[in-house]
Amino acid sequence: MRITAIVNGERRQADDVWPGESLLYVLRERLGLPGSKNACEQGECGSCTVYLDGVPVCACLVAAGQAQGRSIVTVEGLAPGGVLHPVQQAFLDAGAVQCGFCTPGLIVAAHDLLARNPAPADLEIREALAGNLCRCTGYEKILDAVRLAANRTHGAD
Amino acid sequence: MRFLQPATWADALAIKAETPDAVPIAGGTDVMVELNFDARRPAALLDLTRVAELADWTADNGQVRLGAGVSYARVITELGGRLPGLAMAARTIGSPQIRNRGTVGGNLGTASPAGDCHPALLAGGAEIEVVSVRGRRIIPAAEFYTGVKRNAMEPDELIAAVHIPLPSGPEQFSKIGTRNAMVIAVAAFSLALHPDRNEVGTGIGSAAPTPRPAAEAGRFLAAALTEAGLWESRGELPDSVGERFASLVRAAAEPIDDVRGTATYRLHALAVMARRTLSWAWQDYQRAGRRAGSEGG
């Protein structure tokens, strides 16, 4: 089947999509967007988190056909023209990246949190990131990064 | 495999009648896992996310009609005040990403004994509205779960909605797992006090082949409250009542040993959760009585 969707603001098309295929597979293998990571394939790890019509979801749990005509934003879409989003810059500056595998999903989840709640309390950060696993560092620097991004964007007001 | 994507409810029912082995998919949080792991290769997927009729809820005649396609996230944000027991259960599900996609209708379609909504639906006296081209059936939650991941639906039927009475008293939910997020329940329990009819609703999760009510425990508690005049007085609940209620809840369960826990642990946990939810709900009931009293005075 053919899938057409708006991906990171551009109309994209994928052909010969198997009907049982996930949106994650389409993004990575057919559209050349490897930012969203493929790890657990069961919604446990959050590494494949993308926006689907503005709502963060695990791309591995969206059937490709369900994305037909929808708008998708991946981690690549958060840095148009290669200019890092403040959340991405904060992850770098806080040392919240080690192997980097969980990072794209965490960036999208943190991006969504700060869009909804520019000055989250620690418990709200933890709740918002509860669906994203990191197996390298523990989570302290990731929490630091979210606080840093919140301070830089909200604290600057 | 075919991908069938009806735009209307009438089309969805017609497709299900023609293709009864098509697997309905909404949030995909169960179906896609099976596909990703090669555990299932259905002849067709029936995508219900374009059917507008499933995507909303209404409240009237003393009940909420919750469309099968409403996400857990919306149950929490839009129905937390009206349906506190179901919203509490929904808050314990998965992660934000999962709650953005998963639906109560999907939980019912999968009918896992560990599904988090089921105890709350049982305690709240919910009814499931299932529809086919042949007509409509309303199935009480207590009759809906028929076996491990089996429900009372016919192959040509789809879940349209869940009808949940607006509660007349407090509701509580408790779930045991190894962490707060992303956990399949080791055991769960839901309690609803129904002072409008002096009844008590209960629901047990992950501790029997199906979600099930602890019917005898509910009858015992309702009668004990009636005999002691506690529905009206909202006085202190004797410890003995809580103990007896907990032991009857425990007796209603039929758990197994599995990777998440042992049967012995589940029985113990259920008794603890029964006692705790009762004490929480009773405190809620007493507080609500004091509030009403001060407003009335």
Boltz contact constraints between the chains, C-beta under 6 A:
constraints:
  - contact:
      token1: [A, 1]
      token2: [B, 3]
      max_distance: 6.0
  - contact:
      token1: [A, 19]
      token2: [B, 1]
      max_distance: 6.0
  - contact:
      token1: [A, 19]
      token2: [B, 3]
      max_distance: 6.0
  - contact:
      token1: [A, 20]
      token2: [B, 1]
      max_distance: 6.0
  - contact:
      token1: [A, 20]
      token2: [B, 35]
      max_distance: 6.0
  - contact:
      token1: [A, 41]
      token2: [B, 36]
      max_distance: 6.0
  - contact:
      token1: [A, 42]
      token2: [B, 33]
      max_distance: 6.0
  - contact:
      token1: [A, 43]
      token2: [B, 29]
      max_distance: 6.0
  - contact:
      token1: [A, 43]
      token2: [B, 98]
      max_distance: 6.0
  - contact:
      token1: [A, 44]
      token2: [B, 182]
      max_distance: 6.0
  - contact:
      token1: [A, 49]
      token2: [B, 97]
      max_distance: 6.0
  - contact:
      token1: [A, 55]
      token2: [B, 100]
      max_distance: 6.0
  - contact:
      token1: [A, 56]
      token2: [B, 97]
      max_distance: 6.0
  - contact:
      token1: [A, 57]
      token2: [B, 97]
      max_distance: 6.0
  - contact:
      token1: [A, 57]
      token2: [B, 100]
      max_distance: 6.0
  - contact:
      token1: [A, 57]
      token2: [B, 101]
      max_distance: 6.0
  - contact:
      token1: [A, 58]
      token2: [B, 97]
      max_distance: 6.0
  - contact:
      token1: [A, 61]
      token2: [B, 28]
      max_distance: 6.0
  - contact:
      token1: [A, 61]
      token2: [B, 29]
      max_distance: 6.0
  - contact:
      token1: [A, 61]
      token2: [B, 32]
      max_distance: 6.0
  - contact:
      token1: [A, 62]
      token2: [B, 28]
      max_distance: 6.0
  - contact:
      token1: [A, 63]
      token2: [B, 25]
      max_distance: 6.0
  - contact:
      token1: [A, 63]
      token2: [B, 28]
      max_distance: 6.0
  - contact:
      token1: [A, 65]
      token2: [B, 3]
      max_distance: 6.0
  - contact:
      token1: [A, 65]
      token2: [B, 47]
      max_distance: 6.0
  - contact:
      token1: [A, 66]
      token2: [B, 47]
      max_distance: 6.0
  - contact:
      token1: [A, 66]
      token2: [B, 49]
      max_distance: 6.0
  - contact:
      token1: [A, 130]
      token2: [B, 95]
      max_distance: 6.0
  - contact:
      token1: [A, 130]
      token2: [B, 181]
      max_distance: 6.0
  - contact:
      token1: [A, 131]
      token2: [B, 95]
      max_distance: 6.0
  - contact:
      token1: [A, 131]
      token2: [B, 96]
      max_distance: 6.0
  - contact:
      token1: [A, 131]
      token2: [B, 97]
      max_distance: 6.0
